[in-house]
């Protein structure tokens, strides 16, 4: 399955710090694709917040919890009133799928243009 990304030998990444990932040989790679553009890998604040949350509850957003509502309220308070609904999903694929379905429903068109 890794042949999609690598013509020959796939990378075996063993750890990451900040914006870099490291393979089993110690080679350093700039990570431009793994959802770390904002804070990087192993950010102490993110680790502390994640640990605190996992000590309380370790699940996804399919169950009701006050933190989801509070986060949505904080987020929408920073946006124009017209953008007042939040959809929480667990991956970029789910986000893209939802965005496509919403756009198709709103516009009534099925066509899509993508860039490879």
matplotlib code that plots the C-alpha trace (Angstrom):
import matplotlib.pyplot as plt

x = [0.0, 2.9, 3.8, 1.3, 3.8, 7.1, 8.5, 11.0, 11.5, 8.9, 10.1, 10.0, 9.5, 10.3, 9.8, 9.1, 9.8, 8.6, 8.3, 10.6, 10.2, 13.1, 13.5, 15.1, 18.6, 18.3, 17.6, 15.6, 12.6, 10.6, 6.9, 4.6, 1.6, 0.8, -1.6, 1.2, 1.5, 0.2, 2.1, 4.4, 5.1, 5.5, 4.5, 4.5, 1.3, -0.6, 0.8, -0.3, -3.8, -4.2, -3.1, -5.5, -8.4, -7.5, -7.4, -11.0, -12.4, -10.8, -13.4, -14.4, -17.2, -20.0, -21.1, -22.5, -20.1, -20.1, -16.6, -17.9, -20.6, -18.2, -15.6, -18.2, -19.4, -15.8, -15.0, -18.2, -17.7, -14.7, -16.6, -19.2, -22.7, -23.5, -20.9, -22.6, -22.7, -19.9, -19.4, -16.9, -15.3, -12.3, -10.2, -9.5, -11.2, -14.4, -14.1, -13.7, -16.6, -18.9, -17.8, -18.6, -22.0, -22.9, -21.8, -23.7, -26.9, -26.6, -25.8, -27.7, -24.7, -22.7, -19.6, -16.3, -12.9, -9.9, -6.1, -3.7]
y = [0.0, 2.4, 2.2, 5.0, 7.3, 5.7, 4.3, 2.0, 1.6, 3.1, 5.2, 3.7, 6.7, 5.9, 9.3, 13.0, 16.3, 19.7, 19.9, 16.9, 13.2, 10.7, 7.3, 4.2, 5.4, 8.8, 10.7, 13.8, 14.7, 17.9, 16.9, 18.8, 16.5, 14.9, 17.4, 19.1, 22.4, 24.4, 23.0, 20.3, 16.8, 16.3, 19.8, 20.0, 22.0, 19.6, 16.5, 18.1, 18.9, 15.5, 13.7, 15.7, 14.9, 11.2, 11.0, 12.1, 10.5, 8.9, 8.6, 10.4, 12.9, 10.4, 10.8, 14.0, 15.9, 19.5, 20.1, 19.7, 22.3, 24.7, 24.3, 25.0, 28.1, 29.4, 28.7, 30.2, 33.3, 34.1, 33.8, 35.9, 35.2, 33.4, 30.8, 29.5, 25.7, 23.3, 19.8, 17.7, 14.9, 12.7, 13.0, 15.0, 12.4, 12.8, 16.6, 16.5, 14.0, 16.2, 19.4, 17.7, 16.5, 19.9, 21.7, 19.2, 19.6, 23.4, 23.9, 21.0, 20.0, 16.7, 18.0, 18.3, 19.7, 18.4, 19.0, 16.1]
z = [0.0, 0.5, -3.2, -3.7, -1.9, -2.6, -5.8, -4.0, -0.3, 2.0, 4.9, 8.3, 10.6, 14.3, 16.0, 15.4, 17.1, 16.0, 12.2, 11.6, 11.4, 11.8, 10.2, 11.7, 10.4, 12.0, 8.7, 9.3, 7.1, 7.0, 7.7, 5.4, 5.3, 8.7, 10.3, 12.3, 10.5, 13.4, 16.4, 15.2, 16.7, 20.4, 21.4, 25.2, 25.5, 23.2, 25.1, 28.4, 27.1, 25.5, 28.6, 30.8, 28.4, 28.2, 32.0, 32.0, 28.9, 25.8, 23.1, 19.9, 19.3, 18.7, 22.4, 24.0, 26.2, 27.4, 26.1, 22.5, 23.0, 24.8, 22.1, 19.4, 21.2, 21.6, 18.0, 16.5, 18.7, 16.6, 13.3, 11.5, 12.7, 9.4, 10.2, 13.4, 12.9, 13.7, 12.4, 14.3, 12.3, 13.1, 10.0, 6.9, 4.8, 6.8, 6.6, 2.8, 2.4, 4.5, 2.7, -0.6, 0.5, 1.9, -1.3, -3.5, -1.4, -1.3, -5.0, -6.5, -8.7, -8.7, -10.6, -8.8, -9.9, -8.0, -8.4, -8.1]

ax = plt.figure().add_subplot(projection="3d")
ax.plot(x, y, z, "-o")
ax.set_aspect("equal")
plt.show()
